[in-house]
Every structure is written in structure tokens, then in C-alpha cells.
Amino acid sequence: MELKIKNIGIESGGKPIVFLNVHDADELGVSASGRLQINSGREVTVIVNIASDSIQKGYLGTSKEVQKILKLEQDSVVDVQISAFPKSLQFIRNKLNRKKLTYEEIHEIVNDVVGGNLSESEIASFVTSLHIQGLSLDEATSLSLSMVMTGKQLFLDAKQIVDKHSIGGVPGDKTTLLVVPIIAAAGLIIPKTSSRAITSAAGTADRAETIMPVDLGISEMKQVINKTNGCIVWGGSLDLAPADDIFVKTEYSLCIDPLLLPSIMSKKKAVGATHLIVDIPTGRGAKVKTIGEADLLAKDIIELGKRLDIHCHCVLTYGEQPIGNAIGPSLEAQEALNVLMNKSQVPDLFDKACHVAGSIFEITGKKDGFELAKDILLSGKAEKKLREIISHQGGQPEIKPNDFTIGANTFEYHSKDEGQVLWIDNNMVVEIARAAGAPKNKGSGIIFNKKNGDKVSKNELLFTVYSEKAQKLSRAEQILDEKMPMGIGKKMEMLIHQVKEPPVVRRSFVLDR
């Protein structure tokens, strides 16, 4: 059938979507979510949506993604034929039926995901099948390799390329802003790609963006690394393992995370990492609750690393409270810079950064890694290296802590009791910070004055909420009226609180990578 092109200017989220009049759809014998083959000198397979009134009979409504491929003007004539469903759908059905998938089958699925040949419901079926049926290490290996092969890769001329990753779940973890310059200052290559926040108050890319551009391309990233040994860039601008970004959207909407291992390892393989340290924050409020669970996850990470020729070690870190005192992009970057400049003491941040960096040193053969990292940090070499990276990524290398723009609207929360801080609810902390505007409003967030174990007097300041907008600060205050994110008591009491009515269950799913 021949149809005329109607460019309707709708973005379809990367998928090749077209719109057909219901009468043309009946004549072709295609239904919603069916496939069509368009031939206009270029062949492309598209997913069909049915429109009764908005698309005239004889026309094919094309999304921006399809128009970019076809490059046709309005009213251009194309030949349209019904197309078979992708073979990958049968492989997805096989997984739903508890069958293990081969590398070839998984590669076909990943290739169709990246190519836009699978609908959102079909991708959701695959992700759900992995969640229910489980993911074997063989399948995780195949997924990792396929996700690498269907995207771009970074090729660096170095025998050792190191990287670090945190599985996340703990607010305020600005460790990367310290670890990367420590490692680079020691002469090791560390091409750090990072994510923006999905559910948290700040991703590493959000923090770094307050001091330098992070949306570099691969060639620009390579230039920065060649000059400084390291970088901190947003992974979303690099097209590394692009299938992961698509899977993450589905995982987030379903509140499941079956692709955690291949998601981590594919990105590291894509940048050519030979040595990797994975930080697994552990405890109440973290993604991993117990040391036993963390050890099992570490075992799988190390084994998958062997299969991908990446030497992996894991570090289990304390995850029951925020890292440092600052939550929110600008506040966290400011705190990290203060530590690098030795202008303020933040013991837990300092300790964690040195342990993670020290583990990287030791996995590459250096001795006394913690002390080496500590010396580089205290000597000012790490600060100097970060400023080099900032300069080559196009930022302001002379930036000072006072240069950050912080939200002018503030709310101070004081203790109603005396005693000590018994616990901090990480999920509630994130909810408050996001209500205040983080991470979109980079100057919004929280500064803590007290943390676990600290002594507290009645009416003493516990934390301050910052917001760029008064209306958003009011939202954060409303949350604090309902529930307190910190427990204050004179001793570790057995009763935390009473539940007298069915509680409101808040969404607290953590997926940021």
C-alpha cells in the first residue's frame, strides 16, 4: 500500500512509532503495536499506533524518530507493507516459560531494544521475566557483552584502566568527586562515567555539573583523560551500552532491578576497565540490607568480572546514614571541595574516599592503599588534579566553596528531645531533599548538623533544609510535619514508634547507578 507522509512532530522516546488511520490499518491487516515495513529507498521497521480522527485516510503519521531516519518531506509517498514480529519476541516468551537464553538469543533481544523494534510492553515483559525467573551468570554475561556491542566503546592506550562504582542507595555519596582526582593524581587512568539522579537527591553527574560541564562526547572525554588521567562525565551523552538506559526506564516504573549486574558491568566494559572496585553500601535504608546479602552480591560481581576480563574487588561500606553532612548537588560539591582543600573535616566522607581509592591502588598492585590515598588527599595533590580536570572539561578551575549558589529559602529543624541520634531514615532524607527541589534545582538540599551517635540537647539544630523556591520549601516542611527522618533518644530503645492506622506507603525504590 502507498501512503503519504505526515510528519506530526511527536517524540516517541527513541522508538520508531507511526500512526495509521483505522481504515488503512484494517486494509493492511495490522493492529496496534503491530509492525510495518516502510520502503522509501531506505527500509525501516516501525511500530504502529492506530488513530481514528487525527490521521487522515491515505496518510502515515511519523514521529520525529522515524522522520530522522527517512528524511522525507510532507506528502512524500512511501510503500508500506505489513512486517513480521521480531524473532526476539519468541526468545522473550522462552524466558517467560523458564528457559535459559543463549548469547545469540539475548543479543537479538538487546539489538531489537536498541533499534526500537520492541514496544514498551514487550520490553517490560522481558524485564519482568528476568525479575521472576532470575538471571543466571551465563545470561548476565551475555547481556553485559550484548549491551556493550550494541553501543559505542572507549578505546584507551593503557595496560591498566581502573574504575569505581557504587550500587547506590545512600544519600550524599559524593565520594567520586574525591576518588577520581586521588587516583588520577597517582598516575592511574580512571575514565569515570556517572549517572544523573533518577530517584535520589543527586547523582554524581548532577554534583559534578555544578563545577564543570559533564555532557562530553567520547572524543572529548578521551582528550580530557589523555591530558589529566581522569574525568567525570555523564554516561547518557556517550551512547555507551544504550540498552541499559532503556531497561532502566522500565525497571524504575516497575520498581524492580533485575539487570543490576549487567547494567554495572556493561558500562565498565565499554570504557575498557581492567580493574574495578564496586562499593556496596550496606545496612538499614541502603539498597542492600545485610552483610550476608552484600557478600553474595560481591561474589556474583567478582565472578561476572572474571568472565568479562575485569579484575573486580568489592568494598562493603556503612550505609545507614548519609555520607557527609550535605545532600543536594551544589551542597555536596561544595562539601567535597572543602574536603579536597582541607578546609573542613568530614570524617565519614574522608574515610570512605580513602578506603575506596586505597582499594583501587591495592587491586593494581600498590601497597598501603589507604595511607597512599590519605597522603595524596592531605598534600593537596588531589585538589590540584581535580582543578586540572575541571579546566579541561570546560569548567572554572579557580572555583571556591563560596562560589556555589545555594537556595536562599531555608527551614531549620530543631530537636524536640535530648539524648543522641539513634537512626536516620535515608529514604525520608531523600524525599525531603527532592521536595525542596533537588536535583533539578541544584542549590536545594539539606545540611546535617547531627548524625548517628551524636549527642543532642533539646531545641538543638539537627539539620537545615535549603530551597531555591519558597513553594518547594513548604512541601518539604509538610513532609516533616508528618514524619521525622531522625530518631532521638537517651538510649537504644526497643520501641521505634507505634502504628495505629494503616500507614501511607511511600515510593522508595532506588535505581540510580
NORKA-V406137 format. One record per backbone hydrogen bond with DSSP energy under -1.0 kcal/mol. NH is the residue of the N-H (numbers start at 1). CO is the residue of the C=O. Records with the same first field share a line. If there is no record, write none. Layout:
BEGIN
NH->CO + CO
END
This chain:
BEGIN
3->78
4->58
5->76
6->60
8->62
15->12
17->15
18->47
19->61
20->49
22->51
25->21
26->22
27->23
28->24
29->25
30->25
33->48
34->31
36->46
37->81
38->44
39->79
40->42
44->38
46->36
47->16
48->34
49->18
51->20
59->56
60->4
61->19
62->6
63->17
64->10
67->63
68->64
69->65
70->66
71->67
75->5
76->73
78->3
79->39
80->1
81->37
83->35
89->86
90->87
91->87
92->88
93->89
94->90
95->91
96->92
97->93
98->95
99->94
106->102
107->103
108->104
109->105
110->106
111->107
112->108
113->109
114->110
115->111
117->112
123->119
124->120
125->121
126->122
127->123
128->124
129->125
130->126
131->127
132->128
133->129
134->130
140->136
141->137
142->138
143->139
144->140
145->141
146->142
147->143
148->144
149->145
150->146
151->148
152->239
154->270
158->156
162->189
163->275
165->277
167->279
174->172
177->174
178->175
179->175
180->176
182->178
183->179
184->180
185->181
187->184
188->183
190->229
192->190 + 231
194->233
205->195
207->203
208->204
209->205
210->207
211->208
212->208
216->214
221->217
222->218
223->219
224->220
225->221
226->222
227->223
228->224
229->225
231->190
233->192
234->214
235->194
237->234
238->235
244->241
246->242
247->243
248->244
249->245
250->246
251->247
252->248
253->249
254->250
256->251
260->257
263->259
264->260
265->261
266->262
267->263
268->264
269->265
270->266
272->269
273->268
274->161
275->161
276->311
277->163
278->313
279->165
280->315
282->317
283->288
286->283
294->290
295->291
296->292
297->293
298->294
299->295
300->296
301->297
302->298
303->299
304->300
305->301
306->302
307->303
308->304
309->306
310->305
311->274
313->276
315->278
317->280
319->282
323->171
327->446
330->442
332->328
333->329
334->330
335->331
336->332
337->333
338->334
339->335
340->336
341->337
342->339
343->338
350->346
351->347
352->348
353->349
354->350
355->351
356->352
357->353
358->354
359->355
360->356
361->357
362->358
363->359
364->360
365->362
366->361
372->368
373->369
374->370
375->371
376->372
377->373
378->374
379->375
382->376
384->380
385->381
386->382
387->383
388->384
389->385
390->386
391->387
392->388
393->389
394->391
395->390
399->396
403->400
404->401
407->443
409->467
411->465
413->463
415->460
419->456
420->489
421->454
422->487
425->485
429->425
430->426
431->427
432->428
433->429
434->430
435->431
436->432
438->433
441->437
442->440
444->441
445->466
446->327
447->464
448->325
449->462
450->462
453->421
454->451
456->419
459->415
460->457
462->413
463->413
464->447
465->411
466->445
467->409
473->469
474->470
475->471
476->472
477->473
478->474
479->475
480->476
481->477
483->479
487->423
489->420
493->491
END
